[in-house]
Amino acid sequence: MITSTTGPQPADFADVRATNLAVVLRFVREHAPCSRADIAASTGLNKATVSSLVADLIDRRLVRETGLTENRVGRPATMLVLDGSPYAAIGVEIGVDTVSAVATDLAGGRLLTWRRAFSGGDSVSQSVAGVGAIVRRVVNRMAKEERQVLGLAVAVPGLVDVQGTVRLAPNLGWHDADLGGDLAKALRDPGFPIQVDNDANLAALAEQRFGPHAGAADLVYLSGGVGVGAGIILDGRLRRGGLGYSGEIGHVQLDPEGPVCHCGRRGCLEAVAGIGAVLRKDLSPAETQAEIEEVVRQARSGDPGTLARLTSVGTGLGQGVAILTNLLDPAVVILGGYYVPLAPWVLPAVHDELGRRVVAPGAPEVVASTLGHDAAALGGAARVLDSIDSGRLPGGLARIP
């Protein structure tokens, strides 16, 4: 006789508890200070389960009690807030000649912000050695502060597939680079997960978690570096596409008779409205920064040629944003990188184009980023924190795949 069993097996109970721990942790992050009763009422978990989960999170030093509040109906309640004092999340952005590193606590408070000159050398292995040395210094700093590193996420300006392999990063000269695996070896298997993603994707995560539009469910971030890429968040989730290559808006053709793009075609958004269209020449990143500052100075002085050029760039950028709007209907589009200092002169033309080209009534809010040049590195830390929110808690239960 075969006896069948029903109901959750032990592994299933572990999975359910891991999921519930994540639910409670997210609620505390989003609504602190809050009580156990608040959590139970909002999540549908019963009070005994919430008490057990909160006790577990307190033991892990992810949540702490912060005293009683009497400004409530009924008896005073013990309030909960995030703790996370023993932990750190690290994000790194690899640029052509700089590496930015950010470390945050569990609530997103910055523990460290570094920006270092970087010369990757002639090979991926030399680049990995240089990046690994910088990451090691960050990890050592966190260790001195008695913080456990929860994870590292690395932003790269290029095509990164869903497995984290850098398929193509032309400005770095990389092809099919296993950056995560190589970094793990360089760090001698550090004991925390390493993730790799496109820089615009991670900058979009930073905006959604830490920017003025934090919590936005439908958001697009446009990078304004050597290239133009998009990080796309829809229904509250980062959308990478089937292979991980979504967001390559820079090579959407706007004008078949337009300027030649680096990809070899004519009139791509990147050629019409990228930084090359602003400066009208190819420069090193250090030279580009100086030239952008000069363009801003000329624009402020009212130079007619400079103003006309920025209006033209804004018009092309507005065409690209209109395409994104008609396809995706974002609530907000955020301009990053070199677009930020140019925004006062570029945005009016962007808005004019949206008014002409967006089919549906209304248009998204288009604004300049306030997170600075390390937005993608900050987004790396955000991705690590997202992993914690999803149930990959330190020192505890593993999240189901």
N, C-alpha and C positions, 0 to 999 in steps of 0.2 A: 504494500500500500504506500502510495506517495503522499506525503503530507506537505501541503503548500503553506507558506507563511505569507502573511500580509502585513502591511504597515512598514514604517521606516526601519531600515537596518541600522546598525551602529554608525556606519560611515555616513548614512543619510542624516542622522541626528547631528553629527559633527558639522555637516554642510549647512544644515538649517540654523544651527547656533552661530556659525560664522557669519551667515547672512544677517541674522538678527542683531549680532553685535555691530555689524556695519550700519544697519538701519538706525540703531540707537546713537552710534557715534556721529553719523551725518546729522541727525536731528539736533544733537547738542551743539554741533558746529554752527548750524544754521539758526538756532533759536536760543542759544545761551544768553543769559542764565535761564534755566528751565528746571522743572521739578520732575521727579519720577512719574507723578500723576499726569503731568503735561505730556510726557513721552507716551504713556499708556493710552491716553485719550486720542492722541494724534496718529499713532502707528497701528492701533488695534491690537497690540500685544497686551496680554493680561498683566496685572500689577505684579504678581509673583515672578513672572518671567522677566519683566523689566527690572525688578530689584536684583535678580540674579545676574542679568546682563550688566547692569551698572556696577555691581560689585566686581565683576570680572574686569571691566574697563578701568575701574579705580585701581585694582591690583596691578594692571599693566601700566599705570600712570598715564593713561590716555585721557582720563576724565578725573576731575576732583570736585569735592564739595566746597561750597563757598559761603556757608552760613545759612541763616533762615531769612525768609521774607514774610512780613505780616500784611503786605498790601494785596491780600487775596481773600476770596470768600472762604470761610472755614478756618481750619487750624493752620498755623504757620508751616511752611514747607521748606525742606532743605533744598537749596538750589545747586545746580550742577553747571560747570563750565569745562571747556577743554583744558587739559593739562599739557601733556606732551613734552614736558620739560626735559626728559632724557633723550629726546629724539631730534633728528634733523633730516630734511629732504634736500638733495643737491640737484641743481640744474646747471648745465654747461652749454654754451653756444660756441661752436667752432666757426670763426670767420676766416676770411682770406689772410688777414695779418693780425688778428686779435683772437683771444679766447676770453669769454666772459663766464664767470662762475657766480652762482647765487646759492646760498644755503638758507633755508627757512625752518622755523619751528612748525609744529602741527597746525597752528592757527594761521600760518602764512607770514608771521612776523620775520623780518629779515635778520639773520644772524651774521651774515657775511655777504659782501658784494665786492667782487674783484673784476678788474678788466686788465688783461695783460697783453703786451705785444707778443706776437706768435709768428714764428716762421716754421712752417711744417716740414720743410726739406723737400727732397726730390721723390719721396715715396710715401705710401700710406704708413709703412712701419715707422718711419722717422716721425711722421705726424702723430701717430699713436703714442710714441715714446714721449713727445713733448706734452701732449694733452694729459697723458697718464701722470707725468710729474706734477702738473698743476692740480689734478684731481687728488693726488696723494697728499699734497700740502693742505688742501681743503679738508680732507678726511682727518688728517693729523690735528688740524685746528679744532675740529669737532670732538675728537677724542680727548684733547686737553680740557675741553669744556664738559667732559663726561656725557657726551651725547652719542647715542647709537644712530648710525646712518641707516635710514629706512630704504634708500634706493638712490640711484643716479639716472637721470634722463639727459641725453645729449641731443642738441639741435644741430642740424647740418643743412646748409643751403643746397639742396639737391633732391633727387628722387630716392625715396626710402621705401622699400616694400614692406608688406605687412609683417614679415619676419624680422625687420630691422636692418636688413642689408642695404647699404648705400649703393644703389645701382649706378647712379651717375651724379657726380657733383663737379660740374665742369670748372667752376671757379677754383676748386681745390685740386683738380686734376685726378679725381678718384673715379674708379670704375669697379663695381662688384666688390666693395670692401665690407668685410664682416667687422665693423667697427666695435660693436658690443663685445663680440668674442675676443677680439684683439685687445680691447681695453681690459677685459677681465684677466687676460694673461699678463698684461703689463702691470696690473695691480695685484697680481698673484692671488687670484680668486678671493676678492675682498669680503665675501660673505653677505653681500646685498645685491639685489637685481640691478642690471644695467639695461636701460632701454634707449633706443635711438629713433629719432623721428625728424621729419622735415621742420625747418625753422618757423615757417608760417603757421603750421599746425600747432606748434607749442606756444607761439605768441598768441594765437587765438585762445588757447586754454588759459593763458595768463590773464588775458582781458576778461574772460568769462568768470574767472575766480577772484581776481584782485583789482580789476579796473573799475572805473566809474559805472560801467554797465555790467557789473558782476551779477550773475544769475540770469542774464539774458539767454533765452532759449534758442534764438535764431540770430546769429551773429557771423559776420565775415570780417576777417582781418586781412588787409592787403599789405604785404611787405614792400618796402621802398628801398631796396638795396641795389646791388648791381643788376639783379633781375627783379621781376614782379611776380609774386606768388600769392595765393590765397589760402588761408586757413578757414575752414567752413564748419560752423556749428549749427546743426538743425535739430529741433526738438530736444535741445539740451545736450546733444552728443556730438563729439567731433566726428566728422565724416571723412574717411580716408579713401573710400572707393574700394572696388573689388581687389585691386592689386596694391593699393596704398598710394596711388599717384594722383589723387584728386587735387584740384586747386591750381593747375598750371594755366591760369588765366593770362599770363604774360605772353603766351604764344597764340592767343586768339587773334585772327587777322581782322583789323579794322579798315585798312585802306590798301587795296592791292597795288596801288601806285605810290605808296608811302615809302619812308626810308627803309633801308635794308636792316634787318634784324640780325643778331648774332647767330640765329638758327639758320640763316640763309634765305628766308622768305622776306617779303616786303610788307610793311605796314602792320606788324604785330603790335599789340598793346605796349609791349616792352620797348619797342623802337619808337612808338609815337608818344608815349607818356612816361617812360622810365627815366631814370636819372641821366642816362645818356642823352635823352632829348632835352633835358635841362641844361646840361653842360656842353653838349654838342661835341664831345670828344671822350675818348676812353682814358681813364686815369687810374692810378693806384688808389686803394681805399684812403690812405693818408692824404693824398692830393685831392681826392674827391671831397673830403670833409672841409678842407680849406677852400675849395672852389664853391661849395654850397654856402659857406659863410659869406663869401664875396657876393654871390647871387642875392642872398638875403640883404646884404648892405645896399646893393644897387636897387633892389626892389623898394626898400624903405626910403631911398632917396628919390624915388619916382622915375627912375630911368625908363624911358619909353620902350626901348628894345627888350629890356629884361621883363617888364610887365607884359608885353605882347607874347614873349616866349612862355611865360608861366601861364598865361591865359590859354595858349595853345595846348600846353601840357594838361591843364585842367579839363579842357574840352575832350581830349583823347581819353583821359582817365574817367571822365564822366560817361563816355560811351561804354567803357569797360564795366563800370559800376552799374550802368543801366542793363547791360546783358545779364550780370549776376542777379540784379533785382528781378528782372522778368522771369528768370529761371528758378530762383531760390526764395524770393520774397523775404529777405532778412529784415529784422527790425532795425538793425544798426550795422553800418559798415565803418570800420576803424582803419585809418591810414597810419602806417607805421614807418619806421626807418627814416630815410631822408625826406619823406613827404611831410614829416612833422614840422620842421622849421619853415617849410614852404607853404603850409596849409593856408595862412591868411590870404595868399594870392591865388592859390589853386582851387580852393573850395568854392568860390562863387561860380566859376565856370562849370565845376562838377554839378552843382545844384541846377544850373541852367540846363545842362544836358539831361539830367534826370527829369526835369519838368517836360522836356520835349519827347523823351524816348520811353519812359516807363508807361506800360499799357494800363496797369491797374490803377485805381484812384489812390493817391498818396504815394509817398516815396520813403525809403528808409532814412533814418538820421545818419549823416555822414560826418564823422568827427576825426580829429587827430588823436593819436594815442598819447596818453599821459605817463606811460610806464617806462619810457626812456629806451636807450639802445640795448639794454639787457632784457628786453621783454621776452625773447625766446628762451634765455637762460632761466628767467623766472617761471616761464611756462614749463620748463623741465621739472622744476620743483613742484609745480602744480600737478604735473602728470603723476609724480610719485605720490602726492597726497591723494589724488584720485584713486590710485591703487589701494591706499589704506581705506578710503571711503567705500571701496568695492569689496572689502572683506579681507584683504591681505594684511592682517594685523601682525604687529611684531610679537614674537614669542608665543604665538598661539596657533589657532586653527588655520589650516590652508583653505583658501577660497576654491570652490568648485570651478573647473575650467569654463 
